[in-house]
C-alpha cells in the first residue's frame, strides 16, 4: 500500500520533536560516577547536601570560612563582583585559590565550582581578550571560529583558576527591543542550534576533565527570547524577565532547539530563565525542568538558577524555594540571604515538603559534574594552573578576536563602491563619540555588568587607534566628535551607536538612532564629502534618518577589544563576508519583525535576514 502524504507529514513532525541521537564524540555519561556518588552521599549530612546545592556570590560572603562550615557547593562572581584586591589577573587567581583552599578544609573536602559570566571572553577581568558579542558571531556563520573562541575563552578563564562559564546563551530573540538581543546568535533557531553546540565544544574541550576547559552552561532555559512586550519585570517593564505566551509546539520548534544541540554536545549545566511560560515562572515549572529537560532530553547535569531568580517565584521566600527545588532546580544562585536559603530548605525537608529523594537527586547531579571534571580526584589539584597566564590576552588570542570582528562585519550600504577605502588618501576625517571608546566598542558585560564608557575599560585597540595604524604614513587623520571641520577631507567616517547596557536596563521602546549621532553624520555630509558609517549596536537600529546621507554603512555590532578587525574590512585587506543574523526593520512600526512571525504577513524589511553585500 502506498503511504499517504499525511503519513509522511506525521513522520516529519515526529522527527522535528525527537530527541537527537547522542554524539559519538560526547564524553562518557555522567551517570558513570553514580556508584561512587552513592557511597559519598551515605556519608553526607543533610546540612552538607544542602550546602552543595548553594551557590553564593563572593561579594556577599559574610565570612569566607562559610565555604567550609556550610559545605558550599559553589561560589560565583556576578557582573560587578571583583576581587577585593583589585581587578587584575593575579587578584582573580589569588581570590579563586583562596576560596578553593577553604573548601578543601571542609569535613569532606569537596572542592567548589566557581562560576562567572564569560559571555564574550573572560569579560570581567582587565586585560582579557574581548570577543564580539554573540549577535556578531551569528553573522559569521562560522561554527569552527565560534568553537575556537570557546577554547580561548576557556583557557583565559582557567588562567584565573575559575572552572565554570555561564555560556553559551542559546536564546532565540524574537523582539529586538529586548536588551539581551545581542546575547543571542540569531533570530533563527537553526543557526542558534549550530553555533550554541560549537561554543560548548570549545568551552568544554576534549571533555569535562580537560584541564584547559571549563564547565559550560546553556542558558536561559527556555524561551527567554519570546517574552511579550509589556510583561517584563525590569525597571522599564518591557520585555526582560517577562512572560512568553506561546504554545508548546512553538516553544519546541523555535526555543528548545539550542538545548537539543548543546545537550548532545555534552553541556553539563543549564540555567533556567527568569522568564515565565504562560504565567508560570520557568524556575518553578516542573514540566520544563524535569519532564522535558531531565526525563525527555536525558540531561544528566546541573540545573543552576539565575541570579536570585528563586526570589521572583513567590513573595514568601520559603514557598519559592519549595516550588523551585521540587520542580527540578538543583543549585540556587543566591546573594546575601544564602543562610536563609539553607535554613528554609532544611526546614522544608524536615517538614516533608521537599522529599529527600529530590535532595539526593540534586546533590548527585552536582557531584556527577565534579567527578567528571576531575575535582574529586585526590591526585589532581583544583587550584589554578598559573602557567596558563602566559597566553592570557596574548597576541595569538587577540588575532582570533580580530578575525571574528572582520567576519562579523555586515556591509549594509555601499553606494558607488565607496568601500574599500584607500589607505593612501590624503586626509580622512573621523567623527563620533564612539570612535575612540572601548566602552562603546565592547558593550555590556565588559569589566562592569552594564559596561562602561571610556577609552581604558580594558586592553585593546579602538577604531581610531586602528585607523591610525592602518593608513599610509602620508595620510592625515583628523577627528571631531560632532563631525564638524571635515571640509577638505577625501572621506568622512562616522562611528556611532548605542551606549553600553545589559540585562534589565537594555530594553528600549524606540530603536531610533541617538540625535547626536544623526547630527554627526549630517555634519560630515554637509562638508561635501562621501560618508562611511560604522555602527556599534546590540541589535538593528532604525537607519532612515541617515540613509540619504551615508554612502556606506557597516554594521559592526559590539565587536570587542580588537578594532583592527574593522579596518581590515574598511580598507579592503579582507572582503566583507558577514550576513545578517537578524532581520533589519525599516521603521518601529515593523517591530517585532523576524523570519518566524511572518506567516500571513508581508516580509518587507529594510534588510532581510541573511542579507550582506560583498
N, C-alpha and C positions, 0 to 999 in steps of 0.2 A: 504494500500500500504506500502511495506517495505521501510523504509528510506534508501537512498543510503549512501555509505561510504563518498561521498563528503558532504552530508548533515551534518554528524557528524563532519567532519573536519571544516566546517563553524562554527558550534556551538562552537567547541573548540577554534577556533581563536577569536570568539566574546568574549568568556569568558576571554581570556588572556588579552584583551584590555579593558574590562569592568571596570567601577568604582566600587570598593569594597563596600559592604554594610556598613553603619555606625555602629560601635560597640555600644552595649548597655551600655558599661562601660564608654563611652565617655562623657565628660562634656556637659552641655546643649549648644545649638547652640549659637555662638557669636552674631547672629542677634537678640537674645532676648533683647539686650540692645539698639536696634536701635531707639526706641521711645524716650528714654532719650537722646540719642545722637543727634537726630534731634533738640530737644529743645536747647541743648548746642551749636550746630552748628549755630543756628539762632542768637546766641549772640556773635559769634566769628567774629573778623575782618579777612580780607584776610591775614594780617600780622601774626595773631595768628595761622591761619590754616597752613600757610607755615612754621611757626616755629615748629609746631607739626611734620611736615614732614622732619625735620632736626635733624640729629644725629652728634654730634661733639666729636672728641677725646679730652678728658680733657687736654691733653698735649698742645693742640693748642688753648685753650680758651684764647682769648686776655684779657678778663675780666670775672671772674666767674659770675658777675651780668648779663652778656649777657643771661644766662639761663632764667632769669626773663624778661629782657627787650625785648628779641627776642622770648619769649614764646617757647623755645626749647622743643621738644618732647622727646629727648633722649640724653644721654651722654654715651661715651664708654671709655674704656681703651684698646688701641691697645697692641700689643705684648710686647712693651717696655715702656708702658705708666704707670709708677708707681706714687704713691703719692709723692708730693714734700718733705714730711717729712720722707721719707724712706719706704722701703718695709717691712712693718710689719702688723700684723693683726689689731692692733689698728689704724695705719696710714690709712689703706684702709677703715676701718669703719668710721673713722672721716671724711675722704675725701667724702665718699658717703653721709653721713648725712649732711655735709656742703653744697654739691650741691643740695641735695633734699630740704633743708630748703630754699635755694634761689628760687627754682622752686615754692614753696608754696607761695612765696611773689608776684608772677606774678598776673596780674589783675584777672585771672580766677582761679588761684591756682591749676593748673593741675600738678600733680606730674610727674616726669620724669621716663622713663625706663632707667636703667643703664646696659650696655652690656659689656661682657668680654668673651674672648675665653677660656672657661673652657673645654678643649678638652680631658684632662685625669686627672681630678681633677681640683681644683681651682689653676691651674698651674702657675699663675703669682705671687702667694703670698708665701713668705717664711714660712715654717712650715706646709704647706698644705700636705694632703695625695696625693701622685702622683701615679696614677694607670698605668698599661700597656697601651700603645697606642692601637688604635683600631685593628691594624693588629694582635696583640697578642690576643685580646679579641675574634677575629674571630676564632682563633684556639681552643678556649674553647668550642665552640658550645653551650654555656650555657646562654640562654636568661634570666633566673632568676638571675644569677650573674650580667649580664650587667645591668639589671633593678636596682639591689641593688647598683651597682656602681653609677648609675644615681642619686639615692636617696641621697647617701653620698655626692656626688659632689654638689648637690643642697643645702644640709644642710651647707656645708662648704662655698659655695658661699653666701648663705643667712646670714651666720655669719658675713659677712662684709657689709651686707645691700643690696648688688647687687642682682638684680632680673631678669637678662636676661643672659642666657648662649648660646653662638653661637655653639651649638652642638645639635644633632649628625651630623657628616659627613656621608652621605649615598652615597658617590661616589662609583663607581664600577670600580676600576683601572684596565685597560687592558694592560698597558705597565709599567713594574716595574722600568723602567728608570726614571719615573716621581717621583719627590722629595716629593710628597704628598701621595705616595702609603701607607705609614704607617697610614695615617688618615682614610683609608678605612678598613672596616671589612674584605672584601674578594673580589676576582675577580668574585664570584658567586652571581648574583642578588638575589637568593632565601635566601642566608644567610644574605646578607645586609638587605633585607626586614624584616627578623625576628628580627635581633639584633637592627636595627635602631628604630623599634617600641618599643622594650623593653627599650631602653635608653630614649625615650620620656616619656614612662610611669614612669620611675624612676625620671627624672628631674621634670616633671610636677605634680607628686604625685597624690593626690586624685582629683585634679582639679586645674585650674589656681588660684583659691583663697586660696589654701593651703599655709599657712604662712611659711612652711618649704620647699616649692618648688619654682622653677624658671620657667620662660618662656623659653621653648626650641626653637631651630631653626634648621630646616632641611636644610642642605647645601651640595654642592653648585649646585643649580638648573640650568641646568640639563646636564649631560654628561661630567662633568669636568674630568672624568676618561677615556675619549675616544679620547682625542686630538691626533693629528697626529704628529709624531716625526718630528722636524724641523720647526714647526709652532709656537712654544712658544714665549712669549714676555718678558720673564725674561732675566737676564744677559747672560745666555747661549743659549737662543733662541732654546730650545729643545722641551719641552712638556708643561710646566706650562703656563696657561693662553692662550693656543693655540686654534686651530680650530679643531672641531670634524667634520669629513667628513663621515657621515653615513646617511642612510635613516631613515624615521620616524618609520618604523616597528622595526628597531634595537634600536632606541632611546627608544621606549616604552618597548620592550621586556627585555632590559638589564638595561638601565639607569634610567627609570622612576619608577622602582619597589619600591625603598626605599621611594619615595614620596607617593605612594599609601598607604603604611602601616603606615607611620608616620602621614599622614593627618587623616587616620582612627583612629589612637591613640590619636588624638586631638592636634597635634602640631599647635601652633598658630602663628608661624613666619617661613618664608622661605627666604633663602639668595640666590639670583641668582648668577651664576658663572661669573667670569671674562671671561670665555671661549666664543668661537663663535661656532655657528652651521652653517656649510657650508657658512662661511664668514660673518655672521651677529652676532654681539655680543649678548649673551643671555640677557644682561641687557637692550637691546633695541628691543627685539624680542616679539612683541605683541602676536604672536601665542602661544609662550611658557608662557609668563607672564599672559596673560589674557584669551585667548581662551582655553588653556588646563588647566592651574593651577586654575584659578578662576572660569571659567564657567563650564568646563567639570568635573573637580575634586571637585568642590564645596568648594574650600579653602576660608575661611572667614576672615583670619587673615592678618598679615602684611607681605608685601614683602620689605625686607631691603637690600639695595645694599651692595656689598662687599666694602672693604676699598678703597675709591676713584675710584671705578670701573667705575663710570659715565665718568670720565676723558678720558677713553680709547675709548669711542664711536665715538667721533668726535674731531678734533683739536679745533674746535670752541666750547668752553665750554657751551655757551648758547644753541647752537643747540643740544649738547649732552644731556643736561638736558631735553630739549623738547622731544627728541626721547625716553628717558628712562621713563619719567613720563607718556607720552601718551601711551607707551607700557604696563604700568601697575605697575611700581615701586611706592611704597607708601612712603618710607622713604629713604633718601640718607645719607650714611655714608661718612662724609666729614672731612677734617682736617683744615688746616689754611685758606682755602678760603670759609668758611661757610657763611660769609657775602655776598660774591659774588654769591654764590648759591641762597641765599634768594632773593637778588636783581634781579637776572636773572629770577628766577621762577616767581616772582611777575610781572615783565615786560611781560613775556610770557602769563600770564593770562590776563593782561590788553590789550595786542595786539591780543587776541583771538586765540593764537596758542596752548595754553593749556586750554581746556574748564573748566569752574567752576565745572561742574559735576565730572570731574576727580579729582579735588582737594577735593571735598566733599567726594568722594568715598575713597580716600586715608586717609583722616582725620577720617572718620567713622571707617575704619578698625583699625587705631591706637587706637582710643578711645574704640572700642569694647574690645580690649585686656586689656586696662587699667581698664575698668569697670569690666571685668571678673576676673581680678587679685585682685579686691578689692581696687585698688589705688584711686578710686573716692569715696569711702565710707568714709564720714567725721568722722565716729565713729572708723575708723582704722587708725593708724599712719603708714605712708610709711617709717618711719625711721627704722634703723637696730634694730633687736631683739638681743641684746648682750648676752642674755642667751645661744644662740646657740654656742657661742665661747667656752663653756665648753668642747665640743666634737671636736673642730677643731683640726685636725691632731692627734686625740686620738688613743690609742692602739686598741680600737674596730674598728675604721675606717681602721687603718693600717693592722689589721688582715684580713679584706676583700680584701685589696690590695694584701696581701701576698697570699691569696687563688687564686686570679686572676693570679698572677705570675706563680704559680705551675701548674694551669690548662692550661695556655697558652704555657708552655714549650713543644716543639716537639722534641722527640728523633729521630734523623735522622740516626745515625750510632751507632752500639753497638757491636763491634767485641768481641767475646769471653765473652759476657755478662759482660763487664767491669763495667758498671753502673748497680746497685748502688755501690758506693764506700763504703769501711769500715771506720767508724768513729774512729776505733781503729788502723788505720795504724800508723806505727812508724813515718813516715815523708811524708808529701805531699808538693810538690813544686808548688807554684802558679806563673804564669807568665802573662805578657801582660799589656799594658798601661791602659787597661780598667778595670782591676781587682779591683782597689780601687778608682774609679772615678764615682761619682754620675752623672756627666755630660754625660759621655758615656751611663750610665745605663738608664737615663731618656730621652735622645734625645732632639729634638727640642720642642718648645712651653713649656719650663720649665724655669721659672723665667725670662729668656730672650727669645725674639721672636725666635731667631735661636738656642736657647740652649747655653750652655757654658760648657767648660771643667773645671773640678775642683772637689775636694772632698766635698766641703761645699757649693754647689749651693743652697741646701735646706736640710731640715731634712730627715733622712732616714738611711738605712743600706747598705753599699756597699757589693759586693760579698765577698771581702777579709775579711771584718769585720764579715760577716755572717759565713764564713767557720771557722773562729777562734772561734766563739761562738758554733759551731756545733760539732766539733770533740772532742774526749776524752781529758782529761787533760794530758794524756801521749803522745799525738800526737804532733809532731813538725811541724809547718807551716813555710816554708821558701819562699822567694819571690825574683824574679829578673824580671825586665821589659822585657828583651830580651830572657828569657828562659835559660840563662847560669847558671851554678852552680847547675844543677839539679841532678847530679850524686849521686847515693846512695838513692834517694827518692824512695818510693814504687810506686808513680804515679805522673804525672805532669798534672796540669790543666792550660790551656791557655785561658785567657779571652780576646777576640779580637773583632773588629767590626768597624762600621762606626762612625766617629766623628759626633757630633750633627749638624743638619741642619733643615730647614723648607722650606716653600714655596719660590719660585723664585730661591733660591740658592741650592736647593737639587737635581735638575736634573743631571743625570750622563750619559755620553756616554758609559762608561765601568764600569761594576759592579764587577770588579776583586777585590780580597782582597788586602789590603794595603801590600806592600812588606815587611814592618817591621813586620806585623802580621804573614806573611808566614814564615819569618825567625825565629820568636819566636817559632812557632810550630815545625819547623825543629830542632831547638836547643834542645828542650825538647826530641825529638826523638833520637837525637844523644847521649843523656845520657843513652840510652838503657832501658828506662822505658816506660810503657804504658802511652798514652796521651789522655786526655779528652779536647775537645774544647768547650767552651761556647761562642756562637756568639751573639753579640748585633748588630742588624741591623733593618732598617726600611723597608726592602724588602729582598728577596732571593739574595744572592751573589754567585759568581762563586767559587765553592769549589775545583775544580780539583787540584790545586797545593798542597792541604793538605790532599787529600783523602787517600793517601798511608801512611801518617804519623800519622793521627788521628785514634785512636782506638774507640773513641766515639765522637759524635758531637751532641750537644744540641742547638737548635735554641731558644734563649731566647727573641728575638725581642728587643723591648725597654721597659723593664719590670717596670721601675719607681723606686720608692723610697725604695721598700722592697726586698732587696737582699736575705733575708732568704727564700723567695719562691723558689729561685733557689736551695739552699742547701736542701730544703725539698725533692726535686726530686733527686738531685745528690746523697744523702745518703740513699735514699730508704724509707724515712718516708711516702712518697706518691708515688704511681706509676705514671709514665708519661701517660697522657691521651690526650694531645694536638694533633690535626690533622691539617695539613696544610690548611690554608685558601687561599693560592696562590700556583700556580704551580712553581716548582723549576727547572730552566733550567740547562742543562749540561754546555753549553757554551754561549757566547754572540751571536753566530750565530743563536741560537734558539729564541732570544728575538726580538719582544714580543711573548710570548707563554702563552696561558691561555685556559681554557676549552671552551671558547666561540668562539675562532677563528680557531678551528681545523678542520672545515669542509673540507674534501678532503685532509687533511694533516695527516702525521703520528705523533701521540701524543707519544713522546718518551723522556720525560724529565728525569732529574736525579731523582727527586721525584715527583710523581703525586699529583695533588690536592687531599686533604683528607688523604694523607699519614702520618703515625706516628707510630713508634714502641712502643710496650708495654714492 
